[in-house]
Amino acid sequence: EFMLEAVQMCGKALIHAADVLKADRAVVLAAVQHRGKALKFSAWSLRADRDVVLAAVHQDGYALAFASEMLRADKHVVLAAVKQNGGAFEFSSETLKGDKEVVLTALHQDADVLVGSAESLKANKEFMLEAVQMCGKALIHAA
């Protein structure tokens, strides 16, 4: 109960928790709701828990870096992350780096996401027109 209160006040306190508490869903959920990147200190099993990871990326999109590979390929999770912080795009799966919706959503937040997006998108005239309309800087990344 002490650790639950501690992580509710400071999510990073999870780093000092015993391993059994780093695997406790309620404790980790409280931590990531306060500080998304606290996901880094959670048990591997909770990094694959969709609800825990969604709570983390809603608080800080960069928490996607600590999610399981499976969830970094989950479009719903990645969209939530890039809506919060477009830079989280770099942690998405290769497949989603070629997904038009994901890239455009991330582009709203960070024009540099096109650097890591799929070449097929950068070579697509319609996509690049849409990207340039959103952000003129996107033109420098066209194939």
C-alpha positions in Angstrom: 0.0 0.0 0.0 2.9 2.4 0.7 4.4 1.8 -2.8 1.0 2.4 -4.4 0.8 5.8 -2.6 4.4 6.6 -3.6 3.9 5.9 -7.3 0.7 7.9 -7.3 2.7 10.9 -6.1 5.7 10.1 -8.2 5.6 7.5 -10.9 9.3 7.2 -11.1 9.3 5.8 -7.5 8.5 2.5 -9.3 12.3 2.1 -9.8 12.7 1.5 -6.1 9.9 -1.0 -5.8 10.5 -4.7 -5.2 10.2 -6.9 -8.2 6.9 -8.3 -7.0 5.4 -4.8 -7.0 6.9 -4.0 -10.5 4.7 -6.9 -11.6 1.6 -5.7 -9.8 -0.8 -4.3 -12.3 -2.4 -1.8 -9.9 0.9 -0.4 -8.8 2.3 -0.1 -12.3 -0.9 1.4 -13.7 -0.8 4.1 -11.0 2.8 4.8 -11.8 2.4 5.2 -15.5 -0.7 7.3 -15.1 1.5 9.8 -13.2 4.6 9.3 -15.4 4.3 7.3 -18.6 8.0 6.5 -18.8 7.8 4.6 -15.5 6.8 1.7 -17.8 10.5 1.2 -18.2 10.7 -0.1 -14.6 7.8 -2.5 -14.8 7.9 -6.2 -15.3 8.1 -7.4 -18.9 4.6 -9.0 -18.6 3.1 -5.5 -18.0 4.9 -4.0 -20.9 2.8 -6.3 -23.0 -0.5 -5.4 -21.2 -2.4 -3.2 -23.6 -4.3 -1.2 -21.0 -1.1 -0.5 -19.0 0.7 0.6 -22.1 -2.2 2.7 -23.3 -2.3 4.5 -20.0 1.5 5.1 -20.2 1.4 6.5 -23.8 -1.5 8.7 -23.1 0.6 10.3 -20.3 3.8 10.4 -22.4 4.0 9.1 -26.0 7.7 8.2 -25.5 6.6 5.4 -23.2 6.1 3.5 -26.4 9.8 2.8 -26.3 9.3 0.5 -23.3 6.3 -1.4 -24.7 6.5 -4.9 -26.0 7.3 -5.4 -29.7 3.7 -6.7 -30.1 2.3 -3.4 -28.8 4.7 -1.3 -30.8 3.0 -3.0 -33.8 -0.5 -2.3 -32.4 -2.0 0.5 -34.5 -4.3 1.7 -31.7 -1.5 1.9 -29.2 0.9 3.7 -31.6 -1.8 6.2 -32.7 -2.3 7.1 -29.0 1.4 7.5 -28.5 2.0 9.7 -31.6 -1.1 11.8 -30.8 0.5 12.6 -27.5 4.0 13.1 -28.9 4.8 12.7 -32.6 8.4 11.8 -31.8 7.2 8.5 -30.4 6.8 7.4 -34.0 10.5 6.2 -34.0 9.5 3.4 -31.6 6.7 2.1 -33.8 7.0 -1.1 -35.8 8.4 -1.1 -39.3 4.9 -2.0 -40.6 3.4 1.0 -39.0 6.1 3.3 -40.3 4.4 2.6 -43.7 0.9 3.3 -42.4 -0.5 6.5 -43.9 -2.8 7.3 -40.9 0.0 6.7 -38.3 2.5 8.8 -40.2 0.1 11.7 -40.8 -1.0 11.7 -37.2 2.6 11.8 -36.1 3.3 14.5 -38.6 0.8 16.8 -36.9 3.2 16.8 -33.9 6.6 16.4 -35.5 7.6 17.1 -39.1 10.8 15.0 -38.8 8.8 11.8 -38.6 9.1 11.5 -42.3 12.8 10.7 -41.9 11.8 7.3 -40.4 8.7 6.6 -42.5 8.6 4.0 -45.3 10.1 4.9 -48.6 6.9 3.8 -50.3 5.0 6.6 -48.6 7.7 9.2 -49.4 7.4 8.1 -53.1 3.6 8.3 -53.1 2.6 11.6 -54.7 -0.9 11.8 -53.1 0.6 11.1 -49.6 3.3 13.7 -50.0 0.8 16.3 -51.2 -1.2 15.7 -48.1 2.0 15.8 -45.9 3.2 19.0 -47.5 -0.2 20.7 -47.0 0.1 19.8 -43.3 3.7 20.9 -43.1 5.7 22.5 -45.8 8.9 21.1 -44.3 7.7 17.6 -45.4 8.8 18.4 -48.9 12.5 17.9 -48.1 11.7 14.2 -47.3 10.0 13.4 -50.6 11.6 10.5 -52.5 
